[in-house]
Structures are given as C-alpha cells and as structure tokens.
Amino acid sequence: MKSTEKNFIRRLKRHKEDAIEYVIDTYMPVVKAVVYKVLGPTNADHDECISDVFLAVWERADQFDGDAAEFKKWICMVAKYKSIDSYRRVMKRKGRERGMEDLSFIKDHQDVLLEKEEQEELLLAMSQLNEMDRDIFTMKFFLEMSNGEIAESLHVTKASVDNRLYRGKKKLSAVLKNEWKEECI
C-alpha cells in the first residue's frame, strides 16, 4: 500500500517509510520556507535543521492527532521550534567565540526574538486562510517568489494571485488587530 493524502497520517504513526517519503515530498517547500525565514543568513546549517524537522516528525508521529490540514500546521510549528533551537545554538556558539567583552549580541538577540515572535503570530494568523491563500503567502513572503512565478507554479493567473494577496492581507490585518486588541485588554 502506498501513502496518500487520506492515509499518510495513519501510516506515519505505524512508521511506514512510504509515509515519511510522502510527508517529505509534500511538505518540503513549507518546511524549507519556515526554516529559512527563522534562521535567515546565520551560520546555521539549514539542511541539517530541515532534516531534524523530518526526524522529529518521524519520531513523534504518534503524538499527532488530527487531519491533513492540522498536520500542515503541526509540521510548521515543529519546523519553527527546531529552527529556533538551531538559531540559539548558533548564537550561543558565536557568543562564546566572541567572549563576554561584546555584549551587543544580547540586544541583537532580543530584537531577533521579537521579530520571531511576530513571525509566529503571522504564521498562526495565516493558518486561518484557506490552503491556496496560505500557499500564495508562503511563496510570496517566505520564498520571496514574484507574483508571476507564483501564478505559474500554481497554474492560476497573475491577477488571481494579486487579488488573493490583497484580500489575504486585509484578512490577516483584521485577525492580527483583533488578537492585539485582546492582548491589550
């Protein structure tokens, strides 16, 4: 039996190799986007972090309960946390190499953490968009693809991509304003 969109979660929990192959083939672009966005141009090994994500998914598959849509959110969160761990290791190593004379990296690290928290909020807000819009936003803002490249990749018109980005930004803005309002209360 081969893993499909309908059975890959069940097969992954049973540690079937074709299930992890399906997950890698299907979710690699999203995982790469999250890892590259979190790690940025640090000296961290992006490929190693991506491998760590899929290893964690393989090892912790039995902890996941949900459907394919929730799996995508779950794997993005795993990727985010693995990336943050990798980032922290790199920063700790850089801090030791530099010595304690230069404490400016602490302020830089705080700025980066604040930026990461904002990205976290954005990813959470993006999870409320439909799948096509999430894919478009991921390609546009995480993979930095042009609207024309996105349209070609998804087999839609450039105008459709433009419209979805416009409407999606409005929806994300409303969601984030609502969340920030609740936090301030």
N, C-alpha and C positions, 0 to 999 in steps of 0.2 A: 504494500500500500504506500502511496506517495502522499506527502503533506500538501494540503490545500488550504485555502482561506478559511474553510469551515472546520478543519480538523487539526490544524497545526498546534494549537494550544494543548489539546489533549495528548497529542503525540510528543510534544516537547516535555510535558510533565512525566512521560514514560521514558524520557531520554532516548528518543529515536533520532538518529543522526540526520535523517532527511528533514526533520522538523527544524533543527538548528540551521541547516542549509537554507531552508525556506525563509527563516527569520533573517538570516544574513542577506540573502538576495533581495528580500522585500524591504527591510528596514535600514539597510546600509546608508542610503543617502540621508535619511533623517538623523541617524546616529552621527554620521560624519559632520553634518551641519551643526549639531549641538556641541560636539567635541571641539570643532574648530572655532566656534563662536566663544566658548568658555575659555579655551586655552590661548586663543589668539596667537601672537608671534612669540610666545615664550619658548624656552629651550626644551619644553616637554616633548616627548615622543608621541605625536598624535596617533600614529598607527598602533603603538602599544596600548594607548588608552582605549582605542576602539576595540582592540582585542580583549581588553579587560572587561569592557561592557558586555560583549557577547559571551564571555566566560561566566560572568556573573548571572546573565540571563539563563544560561545552561544550568548552572549550579542551583539557582534559586527559582527555577520554573515552578516548582511545586508550591511556592508561596503566592503565586499569582492566581487570583480568582476573578474572572471577568471574560468579556468577549474581545473580539479583534480590535474594536475601537478603543477600548480601555487598555489593551495591550500596547497600542502605539503610544499612549500617554505614559504607561508604565516604563517602557523601554527608553523614552525620552528622559524620564526622571532618573533612571539608572545611569544613562549617559551623562546627564548633568552632574550627578553626585560623583561619579568616577572621574570626571574631568576636573571637578573642584578638588578632589583628593590629589590628583596628579599635579594640579596647579600649586597646591600647598606644598607638596614635596619639592617642587622646583624652587619655589620661593624660599623655603627653609634652607635648601642647599645653597642658594645664592646668598642668603643671609649669613650662613656660616662662612662661606668663601670670602665675603666682603669684610667680615669681622663686625664687631659691635661699634666701630667708630662711626659708621654711616647709618644713622637711624632713619634716614629719609624714606627707606623702603617701607617702613611701617605705615606712613601716611599714604604712600602709593598703594600699598596692600589694602588699606581701608577703602580707598577710592575704588579699587578694583572689586572689592567685595560688595560695595554699594551698587556698582554697575551690574554685578552678577545677580544681586537681589532684584534689580529692576528687570533684568532679562528673565529671571524666574517668574516674576509677575506677568510679563508679557507672554511667556510660554503657557502659563496657566490660562490667561485670557484667550490665547489662540486656540486652546483646546475647546472653546465654546463655538468656534467657527466650524462650518461643515468641512468635510475632508478635502474637497477641491480647493477651497479658500486657504486652508491650512497649508496645503502643498504649495500653493502660489506664494504665500507669505514666507514659507521656509526657503523656497528657491530665491525669492527676491531679496530677503533681508539676512538670511544666514549663508546662502551660497552665492549671493551677490550676482545673480543672473539678471540679464536685461529682460524687459517685458517681451521682446521679440523671441528671445531664447526660451523663455517660459512657455509662450504660446506654441512654439514649435515642439517643445518637449511634451506638452500636454495635449497636442492636437486640437487646439482651440484658436480663435482669432486673437490678435493683439488687443483689439478693442474689448474683447471679453475679459482679458487679463487686466486691462486698465480699469474697467468697471468693477471687477471683483476686488481689486486693490482699494479703489475708492470707497466702496461700500464696506469692505472689511475694516479699513482704518476708522471709519465712523463708528462701526460696531465696537471695535476694540477701545476706542476713546470713551465710549459710553460705559463699557464694562469697567475699565480702569478708573474712571471718575467715580463710579458707584462704589468700587472697592475702597478707594482712598477716602471717600466720604464716610464709609462705615468705620474705617480705622481711626478717623479723627473724632468720632463721637464717643 
